[in-house]
Amino acid sequence: MKAWVVAEPGPISSGPLIEVEREPPAPGPGELRVRVSTCGVCRTDLHLAEGDLAPRHPRTVPGHEVIGVVDALGPGSARFEVGQRAGIAWLRHTCGRCRWCRRGQENLCVDPRFTGWDTDGGYAELAVVDEAYAYEIPDGFDDEHAAPLLCAGIIGYRALRRADLPAGGRLGIYGFGASAHLAAQVAIAQGATVHVLTRSEQARQHALQLGAASAGPADAAPLERLDAAILFAPVGELVPIALAALDRGGILAIAGIHLTDVPALDYHRHLFEERQVRSVTANTRADGRQFLALASRLGLTVTTQRYPLDAADRALDDLAHDRVTGAAVLVV
């Protein structure tokens, strides 16, 4: 089968991704194999390719927003049927024994595994997953538009919850890519006023088209004080800027798995009056199920930019240089 692997992590311009031929993977006990039709391109894939995330094993196949059809079942696998559509997302294993798993916080598991980092992902024609971590996909989304829901959507949803936005509140969103354009729609549907701050003029126009109240440069002050903010851009320099924009009691949720260094904070300007900073770590399967149901009910608009599987390296390069509006999706 065709697949892309991270050969030697480095700047995307150095060509860290190469296309290879691999033996088709066989599903093990309790696993299913998916014939991939689409795979979303996530900024986490870019972090892996460039070395911001240290590879867990050599020549990893990236990709963790996988949609396809089940074409083989491992021994004991019964949750899905051959021919059924299924999704493979970032979280693919938790121990089930640690105190975080036992209290429903499996995103904080001490022994997790992740698709496209610990094990091979969806930049390939075939992928396998434990059936317990696969998702049923809502009928209202075709494969291309369902793929970004599996990470961009789920993480954006968890980040919105971590921001603890009050009903009818004012939300600032810093960075406006795949996750942000979905989280913004959820917040607006729930009655929030959304202000988008991002460096891309094209992304600002996209935000306004989706219902944002305003859209300005990433380092600008929003039109009003914010009750909550979400930082999607992996840029630590934006942390004090976002904190300074918060009203009393406001919360900043940082959604990415990687962030550049955060400058020194001034206590009274950035944190006093009970302002808070919260990180977002992976997701639980319950988050995934809740978000997919919500996305279906709200009929979210998923903006995609298509690339053939053979152009996975170009898709990551475009993502790195802000040439993607919404979510990039590989189509097999």
Stockholm file with secondary structure:
# STOCKHOLM 1.0

chainA/1-332         MKAWVVAEPGPISSGPLIEVEREPPAPGPGELRVRVSTCGVCRTDLHLAEGDLAPRHPRTVPGHEVIGVVDALGPGSARFEVGQRAGIAWLRHTCGRCRWCRRGQENLCVDPRFTGWDTDGGYAELAVVDEAYAYEIPDGFDDEHAAPLLCAGIIGYRALRRADLPAGGRLGIYGFGASAHLAAQVAIAQGATVHVLTRSEQARQHALQLGAASAGPADAAPLERLDAAILFAPVGELVPIALAALDRGGILAIAGIHLTDVPALDYHRHLFEERQVRSVTANTRADGRQFLALASRLGLTVTTQRYPLDAADRALDDLAHDRVTGAAVLVV
#=GR chainA/1-332 SS CEEEEESSCCCGGGCCEEEEECCCCCCCTTEEEEEEEEEEECHHHHHHHHTSSCCSSTTCCCCCCEEEEEEEECTTCCSSCTTCEEEECSEEECCSCSHHHHTTCGGGCSSCEEBTTTBCCSSBSEEEEEGGGEECCCTTSCHHHHGGGGTHHHHHHHHHHHHTCCTTCEEEEESCSHHHHHHHHHHHHTTCEEEEECSCHHHHHHHHHTTCSEEECTTSCCSSCEEEEEECSCCTTHHHHHHHHEEEEEEEEECCSCCCCCCCCCIIIIITTTCEEEECCCCCHHHHHHHHHHHHHHTCCCCEEEEEGGGHHHHHHHHHTTCCSSEEEEEC
#=GC SS_cons         CEEEEESSCCCGGGCCEEEEECCCCCCCTTEEEEEEEEEEECHHHHHHHHTSSCCSSTTCCCCCCEEEEEEEECTTCCSSCTTCEEEECSEEECCSCSHHHHTTCGGGCSSCEEBTTTBCCSSBSEEEEEGGGEECCCTTSCHHHHGGGGTHHHHHHHHHHHHTCCTTCEEEEESCSHHHHHHHHHHHHTTCEEEEECSCHHHHHHHHHTTCSEEECTTSCCSSCEEEEEECSCCTTHHHHHHHHEEEEEEEEECCSCCCCCCCCCIIIIITTTCEEEECCCCCHHHHHHHHHHHHHHTCCCCEEEEEGGGHHHHHHHHHTTCCSSEEEEEC
//
